């Protein structure tokens, strides 16, 4: 039996709806995830890993962070090995990925490491404390900034911004195509339970987004519109003087994301490693996500000065950045065979296609004022076989 109590956040939301009327799904999702002290990501408790609700690629094996570090080291080189290079990670959770990247950079490019700043973008002081403990060995290299500083262009970054499973947790508006046209799904209440209403009045920006991205839905089909992702990426671009953005997440290009077969959209919840389709239960105690529209990220990025450099499945990115070299290095370590088997299985999980992490997760690399960079992800790794 579950032992959590969601009455506090449920009461806040019910009172909010009673006071101001039905709210957008985006506002509901934002509260469930980020309401101060009560949201999923703003309350205590472990979210990621065996004791949490879901895994990310960085929890599967440290090689994931090492391969990202290989690409970031190449970025440093193609930019002319600048002093004060910054790696910026918004949504760094407990700092596991940051630790693996910093460990690898220290080993692979010690000169880069000596003048490097690893900047964590964090709104919650409790997470910043946990990150500081995880990254204690690299404390001289660390800095923290707020999401507002990143979004406002205040950071003046030469380097790389890397987000791993961040965009999928940004709130989405939900729309549904009816015989009377596109309507927005609003969240209302009946007693102490949440319910949905269809509104003919769309939130500002939705119609423009649908038109700009040529989204076509059939009657009865639902879809998610992540307006905040456009504004977030625009803010990110404003903070980059010269450098790159790496976005790693699960999602699709628009043609597939809004295809007729995806009738119910992609909103899903995660609770103790189990999928849940109902976002109106366990409020504040389960993760709520929706797949990323990578076509929209490319378009909004281009509008903000971020050029698409590479896009593809995670397994292709990992192979191009040196997965085979890392696998061979692991095989040569003087460790028991049981550990080697465990490593192989973990790396297989990162790479597995056909619905596994290898092709469900995509990687988008964008650049600003970087010319035509010779990055590892652009290499033809298939020639080595």
Buried (B, 14 or more C-beta within 10 A) or exposed (E): EEEEEBEBBBEBBBEBBEEEEBBBBBBBBBBBBBBEEBBBBBBEEEBBBEEBBBBBBBBBBBBBBBBBBBBBBBBBBBBEEBEEBBBBBBBBBBBBBBBBBBBBBBEBBEEBBEEBBBBBBBBBEEBBEBBBEBBEEBEEBBEBBEBEBBBEBBBEBBBBBBBBBBBBBBBBBBBBBBEEEBBBBBBBBEEEEBEBEBBEEBBEBBEEBBEBBEBBBEEEBBBBBBBBBBBBBBBBBBBBBBBBBBBBBBBBBBEBBBBEEBEEBBBBBBBEEEEBEEBBBBBBBBBBBBBBBBBBBBBBBEEBBBBBBBBBBBBBBBBBBBBEEBBEEBEEEEEEEEEBEEBBEBBBBBBBEEEBBBBBBBBBBBBBEBEEBEBBBEBEBEEEE
